[in-house]
Amino acid sequence: MLGPVIGAIFAIVTYPLVLAVIQSLTADTGEFVGVHNYVRALQNSLLYDALRATGIYALLVLPTEIVLGLGLALLVQRTVRSAVVKAVIYIVAMIPLVVPPVAVGVIARLFYAPGYGVINQVLMRTGIVNHEIGFLSNPLLAMLSIATVDIWEWTPFVYLVLFAGLQTVPADAVEAARVDGAAGWALFRHVEFHYLRPLFVLILFFRMADVLRVFDHVFILTGGGPGSATQVLSLYLYRIEFKYFDSGQAAALAVTILLVISVLYSLVTRVLPVENR
């Protein structure tokens, strides 16, 4: 009975992984080169530019999404009593998650692009600025622009996960805490966070994995520019494979990223243990 499931996992995960490992250890001619591709990948200075851009991107989006998602979840949980209103908020929050990432990038470009960008047009017609702002040509503004797109797209995911977690908090535990004088931050810190801890592990792991492989809207908005200011790791990997046709180095980077994600997950689960204490 498990045969079809195991076969699907092998076809989708195991087989491509084995091919990537083999490719990372061989040259384009098929000759075995050992860790030579890994050495070349680690010696490439552009890799560290991509790591720096990815790190800045992660520092911008992850804390912001978690804080906004948690704040919205607590706000809805504590202030909205109508089931209809909660359902409407749930449906609205689902919209960014079901829009294809490429479409998200195209829509974002309509806001930030020079010449016809909505934001520049509004700012200029209202007299706030006299000339266009180079959202996609300035390194700092370009990074902030792609970060805001990610925040818009994935904050609802954090909200939905944490709001669902808040529904599992026993009402009697909340009432007992209120009787003891807990409210606001104290109620969250001593009662609700106890039940949300496993969900924070889930969110951190999935979002860190997403940050390491973010591609679509960055490619559409900036293409990694200006210069290499927004060339995140996945975009760098794409260029190594499809622009420079260096399959060995690309495979080595892919395997390395997989190992990094595994290590990050291990660290997250140690900092925020999954088991409730």
N, C-alpha and C positions, 0 to 999 in steps of 0.2 A: 504493500500500500504506500510505502514511503518512496518507492522507486521513481515516480514522476516528479516528486518534489526534489529529491536528491539530484535527479537528472537536470532539472531546471536550474538549480543552484550551480551545478557543475558547468552548464552551458553559459550561464550569465555571469558568473563570478570567477569560479576556479580556473576554467580554461583560459579566459583573457588574462588573468593574473599570471598564470604560468608562462604564457607567451610573452608578457611584458618582462618578466624576470629573465627569460632566455634572451630576449632582444637586448636587455640592458647589459648582458654579459658577452655579447657578440658584436662584431663589426657588421657594416652593411653587406660585406661580402660573405657573411656567415662564419667568419673565423672567430674562434673563441679568444676574447681579449681580457677576461677576468674583470677586475674592478676599474679598468682603464676608463670606461664611460663615466663611472661615478667620480673619478678623479677629475676628468675634464669638466664635468658638470659643476663640481665644487670649486674649481679654479676660475670659473667664468665670473668676472666682476659684475656682469649684468644680473646674475642670479641674486646677488646681495642687494642690488637696487630694487629688484622685484620683491624680495623679502621685506625690505624697508617699507615699500609702498603697501604691501599686504598688512604689515604690522600697524601702520598708521590707519589704514582702512578699518582694521579690526577694532582698534582703540576708539574710533569714531562711532562705529555702528553698534557693537555689542552692548556696551553700557547704556547707550541711549535707548536701544530697543527694549532692553530688560527693564529699565526704569519706567519708560513710557507704558510698556505693556502691563507691568505690575500696577502702576498707578491707575490705569484705566480699569483693570480688573477689580481692584479694590473699590474704586469709585462706583462702578456699576453694581458690585455686590452689596455695598453698604447704603446706596442712595436710591437705586431703581427698584421699585417694588412690583411694577407691572410686568407680567410675563410677556405681554405683547411687545413692549418697548425693548425688553431684553432680547426677544427674537429678532426684532428689527436691527438692533446693534450687532447681533450675531451674523445676520445676513450681510450687512454692510462690511463687517470685518472679513468676511470670506472673499469679497470681490478682489482685493489685491493678490490673494493667494491663487485664484483660479485664472487670472490673466497671464497669458504666456510671457515668459521673461523677455522675449524679443519685442513683443508688443509694448511691454513696460519701458524698454529702452527707447523705442520709437516715440512713445508719448512723452517721455522725459526730454527727448531732443526737441520737441515742439515747444517746450518751456525754456530751455537753456540755449538753444542754438542762436548764433549771431544772425542779424538781419530780420528773421521772422519769429524769433523766440518770444513767447507770450510775456515772460517776466520783464524783458527789456522794453517791450512795447508799452506795457502798463506803466513802468517807471518813467519812461520818457514822455508819454502822453499826459501823465499827471504832474509833470514838472519836477519830479523828485531828483532825476538825473538829467544831464544835458547830452550825454553820449552813451553809447552802448557799454555795458559791463561785459568784459571777456570771461564769462563763466567757464568756458571750456578751453580758453587759451592761457589763463593764469594758473600756475601749478597748484596753489593753495585752493583757489576757487574751484578748479576742476576736481580735486579730491573731495571737497565738500559737496560738490554737485552729485557725484556718483554715490557718495555716502547717503545723501538725503533720499535718493531713489531707493536704496536698500532699506533705509529706515521706514519709508512709506510702505514698501512691499512686505516687510517681515515683522514689523511691530504688531500687526493683527494676529500673527501666528503666536507670538508670546502672550498676547492678551487672551486668546482662545484657550491655550494650554493652562495658564494660571487661573483663569476664571473657572474652567472645569475643575481644577484642583480645589478651589475655594468651596465648591459645592460639596466636597467630601469632608469638609471640616465639621465635626459633630456640633449640632446646635447647642447641646447641653454644655459642652466645653466652652463655647463662646459665652453663653449666659453665665456660667460660673466665673469666668474671667471678668465679665462686666460687674458682677456682684462684688468681686474683690477689688474693683476700682480700675481695672485695665481698660484702656480705650485708645483708639488711634494707633500710634506706633507701638505702644506696649502690647496691645492686643495682637498685632501682627507678629511682633518679635517673639513673644512667649507662647503663642497658641497657633496662629495660622502658618507661620513659617515652618513649624514642626511638620506639618502635613504637605507643605509645598516643596520641601527640600529635594525629594526625588525628581520633581518636575524641573527644578533649576538645573539639575544634572543633565536631564534630557535636553533642555533648551540650549545649554552651553555646548553640549557635544554636537548637536545638529547644526547650530549656528556657526560654530568654529569650522566644522566640515564644509558648510556652505561658503564661508569666507575664503577658505583655501581653494575652492573651485568656482568662485564667482567669475562670470565671463560675459554673459549676453549684453547687459546694459552698459558695462564698461566698454566693450568693443564698439557698440553703437554710438555711445556718447563721445568718447575721447580716443578710442583706438589705442589706449595706453599713453597718450600724450597729455600735455605738451612735453616733449622729450620722453623721459621714462617716469614722469611724476605719478602717473596712474597705471603703470604697467604692473598689474598684480601678478601673482604667481601663475595662475592658470593661463593668463594671456601670454606671459613669457614662455610657458611650456608650449602653447599653441604655435608661437613663432618659431621656436626651435624645431618643431616637427614639420610644419607646413610652409614655413618661409625659407628656412635654412636646410630643410630635409635631412636633419641629423637625428635619425630614428634611435640610434643607440643612446645618445645623451638624453633625448626626450623620455625614453623608457626608464633610464636610470633616475631621472627626476620624478617620474610618476611613482616608481617604487619607493623612493625616498619620502614623497608626500604621504603615501599610504602609511609608512612607518611613523611619520610625524603625527598623523591623525591618531594612530593607535596609542602613542605615548601621551598625547594631549588628553585623550579619553581616560587613560589610566590616572593622570594627574588630577583631572576634574573629579573623578570618583573618589579620590583620596581626600581632596579638600572638602567636597560635599558628599559624604557617604550616602549611598542610596538607601540604606536601611534607616528606618525611623528609630530614634533612640528614646 
